[in-house]
Amino acid sequence: MVEMEGDSGLVQEKEVDDAEEIKVRNENDTDKIKNQQQQNNNKRKKKKKRRSSSLPRFGCFRVETDENGGVDMEVEFPGERNDPTHLVIMVNGIIGSAQNWRFAAKQFLKKYPEDVIVHCSERNSSMLTFDGVDVMGDRLAEEVKYVISRHPHVQKISFVGHSLGGLVARYAIARLYEEDHSQEISQTNGDCRTDNLGDSCPEGKFKRKIAGLEPMNFITFATPHLGSRWHKQVPLFCGSYAVEKIAAHTSWFLGRTGKHLFLTDRKNGKPPLLLRMVSDCEDLKFMSALQSFRRRVVYANARFDHIVGWSTSSLRRRDELPKIKNFPRGEKYPHVVNVETAKTATLDEVPSEANKMNGNEKINMEEEMIKALTKLSWERVDVYFKGSRQRLLAHVTIQVKNQWLNSDGADVVQHMIDNFLL
C-alpha cells in the first residue's frame, strides 16, 4: 500500500513535470510562431511597399459641365483630395465647341493627373463665333474668371487655342492682364526666371499676372495671327489676287469675325482690330499680356491646310519659311517635322497705340503685325501630314478635333503636352 502510494506520488510528480515541459514547449512554439508571423508580416509589408512604389496610382476622369456649357476635366483619386494648381484653358475655332479639344484634354490629364485641371471653353461656340474677336474675347475673359472662382486652389494659367480661338485668347488675356506693383521683382529672389526664353521677366519691377494667376504657356494651333488677307494667307484661294479681293469684300458673310480676319473693320479712323492687337492700348495691354507668359508657341501646318496659311500661323514672312524638302521625320512625333526654339526677345519697349499710324494711312498691315509680334520670343513647330490619309483635313487634324477622323494628329498633341511647362 505504501509502495503504491509512493508510486502514485512519483506518477503525479512526473505528470506535473510533463505538464510543465509541455507548457514550456508550447510557449516556445508560440514564441516561434509569433516570430515567424512577425517575419512574414515584415516581408509582406516590404513587398507591398515595393509594389506600391513601382505601380502607378489609378484615378478616374471627372468631367463636369457648368451652367454655360463649358467642360472641366480633372483626375480624381479614390479616397484622396486632389487640388491641381495649373489651369489650362482650351479655346475652339470658328463654328467649334468644347468637344473639339476633348481628346487633347484627356491626354493632358493622363500625363499630368495631379497637376492640371483642363477647361474646354464653350462660351463661344457654333454661330456665336461670328460675333467678332473682341466680343468673343470678352466672353472668354468672363468665363475664365468664373472657372477660377470655382477652383480657387489654382495658381497658374495657360491657354491653348485652335485657329480663330488663338486670336480670341489673345484678346481675352489683354482683358485679364494685371500688374502687381506691390510685389517687387529682384534678380535674386527667384521670381524672375527666364529659362532661356528671353523675356519672361520684363524690365518693369513688378509681377505680371493673368486673372491673378501666374501666366505659363500661350499656345496656338493653325491660328491666323496676321489675318487672312492677301499674300496667300488662305490657301483655298490659290494665291489668286482677284479671289482674295472678292473674299475681302464679302467678309461680312462671316459676320464681324470675317471683317476682323480680312482687316476690313476700319471705323472712325481706327486701324483694324488685329493691327491694334499688336500694341498696348490705354485699356487693353495686348502685347504686355502676351509678354507675361513664360512660353509662347505656334503650331503651324506646312502644307494641306486650306483655311489658314503657313506664314500667318507660324509668324513668318513668306521668304522666311523653311524648305519642306529638308524636313526630317522622327519616330516619336512623325508629323512634327521642324522645331525652332525661342530666340531672345528684342522688345525693348512695348509698342503703344499712340505710336501706331492713323487708320486711314496706306501701310503694309501684315508687315506691321509681324514686326511687332516677332519682337517677342516664339517657339515655332511646323507640322506636315504628307502621306496621311487625313492630310486634306489638316486644319482640324492638327488638334485631333475628332478622334476617329483626325487621329493622325495625336503625335502633334502629344508633342505639345510633352513640352508643356508646368
C-alpha positions as a Markdown table, in Angstrom:
| # | Residue | x | y | z |
|---|---|---|---|---|
| 1 | Met | 0.0 | 0.0 | 0.0 |
| 2 | Val | 2.8 | 2.3 | 0.9 |
| 3 | Glu | 4.6 | 1.3 | -2.2 |
| 4 | Met | 1.6 | 2.1 | -4.3 |
| 5 | Glu | 1.2 | 5.5 | -2.6 |
| 6 | Gly | 4.8 | 6.2 | -3.4 |
| 7 | Asp | 4.4 | 5.1 | -6.9 |
| 8 | Ser | 1.3 | 7.3 | -7.3 |
| 9 | Gly | 3.3 | 10.2 | -5.9 |
| 10 | Leu | 6.0 | 9.6 | -8.4 |
| 11 | Val | 3.4 | 9.4 | -11.2 |
| 12 | Gln | 1.8 | 12.7 | -10.0 |
| 13 | Glu | 5.3 | 14.4 | -9.9 |
| 14 | Lys | 6.0 | 13.0 | -13.4 |
| 15 | Glu | 2.7 | 14.3 | -14.7 |
| 16 | Val | 3.4 | 17.7 | -13.3 |
| 17 | Asp | 6.9 | 17.7 | -14.8 |
| 18 | Asp | 5.4 | 16.6 | -18.2 |
| 19 | Ala | 2.8 | 19.3 | -18.0 |
| 20 | Glu | 5.3 | 22.0 | -17.2 |
| 21 | Glu | 7.5 | 20.6 | -20.0 |
| 22 | Ile | 4.6 | 20.7 | -22.4 |
| 23 | Lys | 3.7 | 24.2 | -21.3 |
| 24 | Val | 7.3 | 25.4 | -21.8 |
| 25 | Arg | 7.4 | 23.7 | -25.2 |
| 26 | Asn | 4.1 | 25.3 | -26.2 |
| 27 | Glu | 5.3 | 28.7 | -25.1 |
| 28 | Asn | 8.5 | 28.2 | -27.1 |
| 29 | Asp | 6.4 | 27.0 | -30.0 |
| 30 | Thr | 4.1 | 30.0 | -29.6 |
| 31 | Asp | 7.1 | 32.4 | -29.5 |
| 32 | Lys | 8.5 | 30.7 | -32.6 |
| 33 | Ile | 5.1 | 31.1 | -34.4 |
| 34 | Lys | 4.8 | 34.7 | -33.3 |
| 35 | Asn | 8.4 | 35.4 | -34.5 |
| 36 | Gln | 7.6 | 33.6 | -37.8 |
| 37 | Gln | 4.4 | 35.6 | -38.2 |
| 38 | Gln | 6.2 | 38.8 | -37.5 |
| 39 | Gln | 8.9 | 38.0 | -40.1 |
| 40 | Asn | 6.2 | 37.1 | -42.6 |
| 41 | Asn | 4.3 | 40.3 | -41.9 |
| 42 | Asn | 7.5 | 42.3 | -42.3 |
| 43 | Lys | 8.2 | 40.6 | -45.6 |
| 44 | Arg | 4.7 | 41.3 | -46.8 |
| 45 | Lys | 5.0 | 44.9 | -45.8 |
| 46 | Lys | 8.3 | 45.3 | -47.6 |
| 47 | Lys | 6.8 | 43.5 | -50.6 |
| 48 | Lys | 3.7 | 45.7 | -50.5 |
| 49 | Lys | 5.9 | 48.8 | -50.1 |
| 50 | Arg | 8.0 | 47.8 | -53.1 |
| 51 | Arg | 4.8 | 47.1 | -55.1 |
| 52 | Ser | 3.2 | 50.4 | -54.2 |
| 53 | Ser | 6.3 | 52.3 | -55.2 |
| 54 | Ser | 6.6 | 50.6 | -58.5 |
| 55 | Leu | 2.9 | 50.6 | -59.5 |
| 56 | Pro | 1.2 | 53.9 | -60.6 |
| 57 | Arg | -1.8 | 55.3 | -58.7 |
| 58 | Phe | -5.0 | 54.9 | -60.5 |
| 59 | Gly | -7.6 | 57.7 | -60.7 |
| 60 | Cys | -10.7 | 58.3 | -62.7 |
| 61 | Phe | -11.6 | 61.2 | -65.0 |
| 62 | Arg | -14.1 | 63.6 | -63.7 |
| 63 | Val | -15.9 | 65.6 | -66.3 |
| 64 | Glu | -18.1 | 68.4 | -65.1 |
| 65 | Thr | -20.2 | 70.7 | -67.3 |
| 66 | Asp | -21.0 | 74.1 | -65.9 |
| 67 | Glu | -24.2 | 76.1 | -66.5 |
| 68 | Asn | -22.8 | 77.8 | -69.5 |
| 69 | Gly | -21.8 | 74.6 | -71.3 |
| 70 | Gly | -18.1 | 74.7 | -70.5 |
| 71 | Val | -16.4 | 71.4 | -69.7 |
| 72 | Asp | -14.0 | 71.0 | -66.7 |
| 73 | Met | -11.9 | 67.8 | -66.7 |
| 74 | Glu | -9.6 | 66.6 | -63.9 |
| 75 | Val | -8.4 | 63.3 | -62.3 |
| 76 | Glu | -9.8 | 62.1 | -59.0 |
| 77 | Phe | -8.0 | 59.6 | -56.8 |
| 78 | Pro | -10.3 | 57.4 | -54.6 |
| 79 | Gly | -10.1 | 58.5 | -51.0 |
| 80 | Glu | -7.8 | 61.4 | -51.7 |
| 81 | Arg | -8.3 | 65.1 | -52.3 |
| 82 | Asn | -6.6 | 66.3 | -55.4 |
| 83 | Asp | -6.2 | 70.1 | -55.8 |
| 84 | Pro | -4.4 | 70.7 | -59.1 |
| 85 | Thr | -2.7 | 74.1 | -59.3 |
| 86 | His | -2.4 | 74.6 | -63.0 |
| 87 | Leu | -5.5 | 75.7 | -65.0 |
| 88 | Val | -5.4 | 75.0 | -68.8 |
| 89 | Ile | -7.9 | 76.9 | -70.9 |
| 90 | Met | -8.6 | 75.4 | -74.3 |
| 91 | Val | -10.4 | 77.5 | -76.9 |
| 92 | Asn | -12.1 | 76.3 | -80.0 |
| 93 | Gly | -12.1 | 77.8 | -83.5 |
| 94 | Ile | -14.8 | 79.0 | -85.8 |
| 95 | Ile | -18.1 | 77.1 | -85.6 |
| 96 | Gly | -16.5 | 74.9 | -83.0 |
| 97 | Ser | -17.3 | 73.8 | -79.5 |
| 98 | Ala | -15.8 | 72.4 | -76.3 |
| 99 | Gln | -15.9 | 68.9 | -77.7 |
| 100 | Asn | -13.2 | 69.8 | -80.3 |
| 101 | Trp | -10.5 | 69.7 | -77.5 |
| 102 | Arg | -11.8 | 66.7 | -75.7 |
| 103 | Phe | -9.1 | 64.3 | -77.0 |
| 104 | Ala | -6.3 | 66.7 | -76.1 |
| 105 | Ala | -7.8 | 67.4 | -72.7 |
| 106 | Lys | -7.7 | 63.7 | -71.8 |
| 107 | Gln | -4.1 | 63.4 | -72.9 |
| 108 | Phe | -3.2 | 66.3 | -70.7 |
| 109 | Leu | -4.7 | 64.5 | -67.7 |
| 110 | Lys | -3.1 | 61.3 | -68.5 |
| 111 | Lys | 0.3 | 63.0 | -68.5 |
| 112 | Tyr | -0.2 | 65.3 | -65.5 |
| 113 | Pro | -3.1 | 63.8 | -63.4 |
| 114 | Glu | -2.1 | 65.6 | -60.2 |
| 115 | Asp | -1.1 | 68.9 | -61.6 |
| 116 | Val | -3.6 | 70.3 | -64.1 |
| 117 | Ile | -7.3 | 70.9 | -64.5 |
| 118 | Val | -8.4 | 71.4 | -68.1 |
| 119 | His | -11.3 | 73.7 | -69.0 |
| 120 | Cys | -12.7 | 73.4 | -72.6 |
| 121 | Ser | -14.4 | 76.7 | -73.3 |
| 122 | Glu | -17.9 | 76.7 | -74.6 |
| 123 | Arg | -18.9 | 80.4 | -74.2 |
| 124 | Asn | -18.0 | 80.9 | -77.9 |
| 125 | Ser | -19.5 | 78.0 | -79.9 |
| 126 | Ser | -21.2 | 77.4 | -83.1 |
| 127 | Met | -22.8 | 80.6 | -84.6 |
| 128 | Leu | -21.5 | 82.7 | -81.7 |
| 129 | Thr | -18.1 | 82.6 | -83.4 |
| 130 | Phe | -19.3 | 85.1 | -86.0 |
| 131 | Asp | -19.7 | 87.8 | -83.4 |
| 132 | Gly | -16.2 | 89.2 | -83.7 |
| 133 | Val | -12.9 | 88.6 | -82.0 |
| 134 | Asp | -13.5 | 91.4 | -79.4 |
| 135 | Val | -16.9 | 90.2 | -78.3 |
| 136 | Met | -15.7 | 86.6 | -78.1 |
| 137 | Gly | -12.6 | 87.7 | -76.2 |
| 138 | Asp | -14.8 | 89.5 | -73.6 |
| 139 | Arg | -16.9 | 86.4 | -73.2 |
| 140 | Leu | -13.9 | 84.2 | -72.8 |
| 141 | Ala | -12.4 | 86.6 | -70.2 |
| 142 | Glu | -15.6 | 86.4 | -68.1 |
| 143 | Glu | -15.7 | 82.6 | -68.5 |
| 144 | Val | -12.1 | 82.3 | -67.2 |
| 145 | Lys | -13.0 | 84.4 | -64.1 |
| 146 | Tyr | -15.9 | 82.2 | -63.4 |
| 147 | Val | -13.8 | 79.0 | -63.7 |
| 148 | Ile | -11.2 | 80.4 | -61.4 |
| 149 | Ser | -13.9 | 81.2 | -58.8 |
| 150 | Arg | -15.0 | 77.5 | -58.9 |
| 151 | His | -11.4 | 76.3 | -58.5 |
| 152 | Pro | -9.8 | 78.7 | -56.0 |
| 153 | His | -6.8 | 76.5 | -55.5 |
| 154 | Val | -5.3 | 77.2 | -58.9 |
| 155 | Gln | -2.1 | 79.3 | -59.1 |
| 156 | Lys | -1.0 | 79.1 | -62.7 |
| 157 | Ile | -2.8 | 79.5 | -66.0 |
| 158 | Ser | -2.1 | 78.5 | -69.7 |
| 159 | Phe | -4.1 | 79.0 | -72.9 |
| 160 | Val | -4.3 | 76.6 | -75.9 |
| 161 | Gly | -6.2 | 77.9 | -78.9 |
| 162 | His | -7.1 | 76.4 | -82.3 |
| 163 | Ser | -7.5 | 78.6 | -85.3 |
| 164 | Leu | -9.7 | 81.6 | -84.5 |
| 165 | Gly | -9.5 | 80.5 | -80.9 |
| 166 | Gly | -5.9 | 81.7 | -80.7 |
| 167 | Leu | -6.9 | 85.3 | -81.6 |
| 168 | Val | -9.8 | 85.1 | -79.2 |
| 169 | Ala | -7.4 | 84.0 | -76.4 |
| 170 | Arg | -5.0 | 86.9 | -77.3 |
| 171 | Tyr | -7.8 | 89.4 | -76.8 |
| 172 | Ala | -9.0 | 87.7 | -73.6 |
| 173 | Ile | -5.6 | 87.8 | -71.9 |
| 174 | Ala | -5.5 | 91.5 | -72.5 |
| 175 | Arg | -8.8 | 91.8 | -70.6 |
| 176 | Leu | -7.4 | 89.7 | -67.8 |
| 177 | Tyr | -4.0 | 91.2 | -67.6 |
| 178 | Glu | -2.9 | 92.7 | -64.3 |
| 179 | Glu | 0.2 | 94.4 | -63.0 |
| 180 | Asp | 1.0 | 93.7 | -59.3 |
| 181 | His | 3.2 | 96.7 | -58.3 |
| 182 | Ser | 3.1 | 95.6 | -54.6 |
| 183 | Gln | 5.4 | 92.7 | -55.3 |
| 184 | Glu | 8.9 | 93.8 | -56.3 |
| 185 | Ile | 10.9 | 91.5 | -58.5 |
| 186 | Ser | 14.6 | 91.2 | -57.7 |
| 187 | Gln | 17.2 | 89.3 | -59.6 |
| 188 | Thr | 18.0 | 87.1 | -56.6 |
| 189 | Asn | 14.6 | 86.2 | -55.1 |
| 190 | Gly | 13.8 | 83.5 | -57.6 |
| 191 | Asp | 10.7 | 85.2 | -59.0 |
| 192 | Cys | 12.4 | 86.3 | -62.2 |
| 193 | Arg | 13.0 | 83.2 | -64.2 |
| 194 | Thr | 13.7 | 83.1 | -67.9 |
| 195 | Asp | 14.7 | 79.5 | -68.7 |
| 196 | Asn | 16.5 | 80.9 | -71.8 |
| 197 | Leu | 13.1 | 82.1 | -73.1 |
| 198 | Gly | 14.3 | 85.7 | -73.2 |
| 199 | Asp | 11.5 | 87.9 | -71.9 |
| 200 | Ser | 9.5 | 86.3 | -69.2 |
| 201 | Cys | 10.6 | 89.0 | -66.8 |
| 202 | Pro | 10.3 | 92.5 | -68.2 |
| 203 | Glu | 12.3 | 95.5 | -67.2 |
| 204 | Gly | 9.4 | 96.8 | -65.0 |
| 205 | Lys | 9.9 | 95.8 | -61.4 |
| 206 | Phe | 6.5 | 94.3 | -60.9 |
| 207 | Lys | 4.8 | 90.9 | -61.3 |
| 208 | Arg | 2.5 | 90.4 | -64.3 |
| 209 | Lys | -0.5 | 88.2 | -63.9 |
| 210 | Ile | -3.4 | 86.9 | -65.9 |
| 211 | Ala | -6.7 | 86.9 | -63.8 |
| 212 | Gly | -4.5 | 86.9 | -60.7 |
| 213 | Leu | -2.6 | 83.7 | -61.8 |
| 214 | Glu | 0.9 | 83.1 | -63.0 |
| 215 | Pro | 0.9 | 83.0 | -66.8 |
| 216 | Met | 2.8 | 80.0 | -68.1 |
| 217 | Asn | 2.1 | 78.7 | -71.7 |
| 218 | Phe | 0.4 | 80.5 | -74.5 |
| 219 | Ile | 0.0 | 78.0 | -77.4 |
| 220 | Thr | -1.9 | 78.3 | -80.7 |
| 221 | Phe | -2.6 | 75.7 | -83.4 |
| 222 | Ala | -3.1 | 76.9 | -87.0 |
| 223 | Thr | -4.1 | 80.4 | -85.9 |
| 224 | Pro | -4.2 | 83.3 | -88.5 |
| 225 | His | -2.2 | 85.7 | -86.3 |
| 226 | Leu | -1.7 | 88.0 | -89.3 |
| 227 | Gly | -5.2 | 87.8 | -90.5 |
| 228 | Ser | -6.5 | 86.1 | -93.7 |
| 229 | Arg | -6.0 | 88.9 | -96.2 |
| 230 | Trp | -3.6 | 88.9 | -99.2 |
| 231 | His | -0.3 | 87.1 | -99.6 |
| 232 | Lys | -1.8 | 83.6 | -99.9 |
| 233 | Gln | -2.8 | 83.5 | -96.3 |
| 234 | Val | -5.9 | 81.4 | -97.3 |
| 235 | Pro | -4.5 | 78.6 | -99.4 |
| 236 | Leu | -8.0 | 77.8 | -100.6 |
| 237 | Phe | -7.9 | 81.0 | -102.8 |
| 238 | Cys | -4.8 | 79.5 | -104.6 |
| 239 | Gly | -3.0 | 82.8 | -104.4 |
| 240 | Ser | -5.4 | 84.5 | -106.8 |
| 241 | Tyr | -5.5 | 88.2 | -106.2 |
| 242 | Ala | -8.9 | 88.5 | -107.8 |
| 243 | Val | -10.4 | 85.8 | -105.5 |
| 244 | Glu | -8.7 | 87.3 | -102.4 |
| 245 | Lys | -10.2 | 90.7 | -103.3 |
| 246 | Ile | -13.7 | 89.2 | -103.6 |
| 247 | Ala | -13.3 | 87.4 | -100.3 |
| 248 | Ala | -12.3 | 90.6 | -98.6 |
| 249 | His | -15.3 | 92.4 | -100.0 |
| 250 | Thr | -17.6 | 89.6 | -98.9 |
| 251 | Ser | -16.1 | 89.1 | -95.5 |
| 252 | Trp | -19.3 | 90.3 | -93.9 |
| 253 | Phe | -20.6 | 86.8 | -94.7 |
| 254 | Leu | -18.8 | 85.6 | -91.6 |
| 255 | Gly | -20.2 | 88.5 | -89.5 |
| 256 | Arg | -17.9 | 90.8 | -87.6 |
| 257 | Thr | -15.4 | 87.9 | -87.3 |
| 258 | Gly | -15.0 | 87.9 | -91.1 |
| 259 | Lys | -14.3 | 91.7 | -91.1 |
| 260 | His | -11.7 | 91.2 | -88.4 |
| 261 | Leu | -10.0 | 88.4 | -90.2 |
| 262 | Phe | -9.9 | 90.2 | -93.5 |
| 263 | Leu | -8.9 | 93.5 | -91.9 |
| 264 | Thr | -11.9 | 95.4 | -93.3 |
| 265 | Asp | -13.2 | 96.7 | -90.0 |
| 266 | Arg | -11.7 | 100.2 | -90.1 |
| 267 | Lys | -14.1 | 102.6 | -88.3 |
| 268 | Asn | -13.8 | 106.2 | -87.1 |
| 269 | Gly | -10.3 | 106.4 | -88.3 |
| 270 | Lys | -9.1 | 103.5 | -86.2 |
| 271 | Pro | -6.9 | 100.7 | -87.6 |
| 272 | Pro | -8.4 | 97.2 | -88.0 |
| 273 | Leu | -8.6 | 95.3 | -84.7 |
| 274 | Leu | -5.9 | 92.8 | -85.5 |
| 275 | Leu | -3.5 | 95.7 | -86.1 |
| 276 | Arg | -4.5 | 97.2 | -82.8 |
| 277 | Met | -3.8 | 93.9 | -81.1 |
| 278 | Val | -0.1 | 94.2 | -81.7 |
| 279 | Ser | 0.3 | 97.2 | -79.4 |
| 280 | Asp | -0.8 | 98.2 | -75.9 |
| 281 | Cys | -3.9 | 100.4 | -75.9 |
| 282 | Glu | -4.9 | 102.5 | -72.9 |
| 283 | Asp | -7.4 | 99.9 | -71.5 |
| 284 | Leu | -6.1 | 96.7 | -73.2 |
| 285 | Lys | -2.4 | 95.8 | -72.9 |
| 286 | Phe | -2.3 | 93.2 | -75.7 |
| 287 | Met | 1.5 | 93.0 | -76.0 |
| 288 | Ser | 2.2 | 93.2 | -72.3 |
| 289 | Ala | -0.2 | 90.4 | -71.7 |
| 290 | Leu | 1.5 | 88.2 | -74.3 |
| 291 | Gln | 4.9 | 89.1 | -72.9 |
| 292 | Ser | 3.9 | 88.0 | -69.4 |
| 293 | Phe | 3.8 | 84.3 | -70.4 |
| 294 | Arg | 6.8 | 82.1 | -69.8 |
| 295 | Arg | 6.4 | 80.4 | -73.2 |
| 296 | Arg | 4.7 | 81.3 | -76.5 |
| 297 | Val | 4.4 | 78.6 | -79.0 |
| 298 | Val | 2.8 | 78.4 | -82.5 |
| 299 | Tyr | 2.0 | 75.1 | -84.2 |
| 300 | Ala | 1.5 | 75.5 | -88.0 |
| 301 | Asn | 0.6 | 73.3 | -90.9 |
| 302 | Ala | 3.4 | 73.5 | -93.6 |
| 303 | Arg | 1.0 | 72.1 | -96.2 |
| 304 | Phe | -2.5 | 70.8 | -96.8 |
| 305 | Asp | -4.2 | 73.4 | -94.6 |
| 306 | His | -6.7 | 75.1 | -97.0 |
| 307 | Ile | -8.0 | 77.6 | -94.4 |
| 308 | Val | -5.0 | 79.1 | -92.6 |
| 309 | Gly | -1.7 | 79.6 | -94.4 |
| 310 | Trp | 1.7 | 78.6 | -93.1 |
| 311 | Ser | 3.0 | 82.1 | -92.9 |
| 312 | Thr | 0.3 | 83.6 | -90.8 |
| 313 | Ser | 0.1 | 80.6 | -88.5 |
| 314 | Ser | 3.9 | 80.4 | -87.9 |
| 315 | Leu | 4.5 | 84.2 | -87.7 |
| 316 | Arg | 7.0 | 84.2 | -90.5 |
| 317 | Arg | 7.4 | 86.2 | -93.7 |
| 318 | Arg | 7.0 | 84.1 | -96.8 |
| 319 | Asp | 10.7 | 84.2 | -97.6 |
| 320 | Glu | 11.5 | 83.1 | -94.1 |
| 321 | Leu | 9.6 | 79.7 | -94.4 |
| 322 | Pro | 12.0 | 76.7 | -94.3 |
| 323 | Lys | 12.3 | 74.4 | -97.3 |
| 324 | Ile | 9.9 | 71.5 | -97.0 |
| 325 | Lys | 12.3 | 69.0 | -98.7 |
| 326 | Asn | 14.8 | 69.4 | -95.9 |
| 327 | Phe | 12.2 | 68.2 | -93.3 |
| 328 | Pro | 13.3 | 65.1 | -91.3 |
| 329 | Arg | 10.9 | 62.6 | -89.9 |
| 330 | Gly | 11.1 | 61.3 | -86.3 |
| 331 | Glu | 9.6 | 58.2 | -84.8 |
| 332 | Lys | 8.0 | 59.6 | -81.8 |
| 333 | Tyr | 6.4 | 62.6 | -83.5 |
| 334 | Pro | 6.3 | 61.6 | -87.2 |
| 335 | His | 4.2 | 64.7 | -88.2 |
| 336 | Val | 6.3 | 67.3 | -86.3 |
| 337 | Val | 9.0 | 68.0 | -88.9 |
| 338 | Asn | 10.6 | 71.2 | -87.7 |
| 339 | Val | 11.0 | 72.9 | -84.3 |
| 340 | Glu | 12.5 | 76.3 | -83.9 |
| 341 | Thr | 13.4 | 77.2 | -80.3 |
| 342 | Ala | 12.5 | 80.6 | -78.9 |
| 343 | Lys | 15.1 | 83.3 | -79.5 |
| 344 | Thr | 15.9 | 86.1 | -77.2 |
| 345 | Ala | 13.3 | 88.8 | -77.4 |
| 346 | Thr | 14.2 | 92.2 | -78.8 |
| 347 | Leu | 11.2 | 94.0 | -77.3 |
| 348 | Asp | 12.9 | 97.0 | -75.6 |
| 349 | Glu | 9.6 | 98.9 | -75.4 |
| 350 | Val | 6.1 | 97.6 | -75.7 |
| 351 | Pro | 4.5 | 99.4 | -78.7 |
| 352 | Ser | 1.6 | 101.6 | -77.7 |
| 353 | Glu | -1.4 | 102.7 | -79.7 |
| 354 | Ala | -0.1 | 106.2 | -79.8 |
| 355 | Asn | 2.9 | 105.1 | -81.8 |
| 356 | Lys | 0.6 | 103.5 | -84.4 |
| 357 | Met | -0.2 | 105.3 | -87.6 |
| 358 | Asn | -3.7 | 106.6 | -88.4 |
| 359 | Gly | -6.1 | 104.0 | -89.6 |
| 360 | Asn | -6.6 | 105.8 | -92.9 |
| 361 | Glu | -2.9 | 105.6 | -93.9 |
| 362 | Lys | -1.9 | 103.1 | -96.5 |
| 363 | Ile | 0.5 | 100.8 | -94.9 |
| 364 | Asn | 1.6 | 97.2 | -95.1 |
| 365 | Met | -0.6 | 95.9 | -92.2 |
| 366 | Glu | 0.8 | 92.4 | -92.4 |
| 367 | Glu | 4.4 | 93.7 | -92.1 |
| 368 | Glu | 3.5 | 95.9 | -89.1 |
| 369 | Met | 1.8 | 93.0 | -87.3 |
| 370 | Ile | 4.7 | 90.6 | -87.9 |
| 371 | Lys | 7.3 | 93.1 | -86.9 |
| 372 | Ala | 5.5 | 93.8 | -83.6 |
| 373 | Leu | 4.7 | 90.2 | -82.7 |
| 374 | Thr | 8.2 | 88.8 | -83.5 |
| 375 | Lys | 9.8 | 91.2 | -81.1 |
| 376 | Leu | 8.6 | 88.6 | -78.5 |
| 377 | Ser | 10.2 | 85.2 | -78.4 |
| 378 | Trp | 8.2 | 82.4 | -80.0 |
| 379 | Glu | 8.7 | 78.7 | -80.4 |
| 380 | Arg | 7.7 | 77.5 | -83.8 |
| 381 | Val | 6.6 | 74.0 | -84.5 |
| 382 | Asp | 6.0 | 73.0 | -88.2 |
| 383 | Val | 3.6 | 70.1 | -88.9 |
| 384 | Tyr | 3.5 | 68.1 | -92.2 |
| 385 | Phe | 0.8 | 65.5 | -92.8 |
| 386 | Lys | 2.4 | 64.2 | -96.0 |
| 387 | Gly | 1.4 | 60.5 | -96.6 |
| 388 | Ser | -1.5 | 60.7 | -94.2 |
| 389 | Arg | -5.0 | 59.9 | -95.5 |
| 390 | Gln | -6.2 | 62.7 | -93.3 |
| 391 | Arg | -3.9 | 65.4 | -94.8 |
| 392 | Leu | -6.8 | 67.2 | -96.6 |
| 393 | Leu | -8.3 | 67.8 | -93.2 |
| 394 | Ala | -5.0 | 69.1 | -91.8 |
| 395 | His | -6.6 | 72.2 | -90.3 |
| 396 | Val | -8.6 | 70.1 | -87.8 |
| 397 | Thr | -6.3 | 67.1 | -87.7 |
| 398 | Ile | -3.6 | 69.1 | -86.1 |
| 399 | Gln | -5.7 | 69.4 | -82.9 |
| 400 | Val | -7.5 | 66.0 | -83.3 |
| 401 | Lys | -10.9 | 67.6 | -83.5 |
| 402 | Asn | -12.5 | 64.1 | -83.9 |
| 403 | Gln | -10.6 | 61.1 | -82.5 |
| 404 | Trp | -11.8 | 58.9 | -85.4 |
| 405 | Leu | -11.5 | 61.3 | -88.3 |
| 406 | Asn | -8.3 | 63.1 | -87.2 |
| 407 | Ser | -6.3 | 60.6 | -85.2 |
| 408 | Asp | -3.1 | 61.2 | -87.2 |
| 409 | Gly | -2.7 | 64.5 | -85.3 |
| 410 | Ala | -2.3 | 62.6 | -82.0 |
| 411 | Asp | 1.5 | 62.9 | -82.1 |
| 412 | Val | 1.3 | 66.7 | -82.6 |
| 413 | Val | -1.0 | 67.0 | -79.5 |
| 414 | Gln | 1.4 | 64.7 | -77.6 |
| 415 | His | 4.4 | 66.9 | -78.6 |
| 416 | Met | 2.6 | 69.9 | -77.1 |
| 417 | Ile | 1.9 | 68.1 | -73.9 |
| 418 | Asp | 5.4 | 66.6 | -73.5 |
| 419 | Asn | 6.9 | 70.1 | -73.8 |
| 420 | Phe | 4.3 | 71.8 | -71.6 |
| 421 | Leu | 5.8 | 74.0 | -68.9 |
| 422 | Leu | 4.1 | 73.1 | -65.5 |
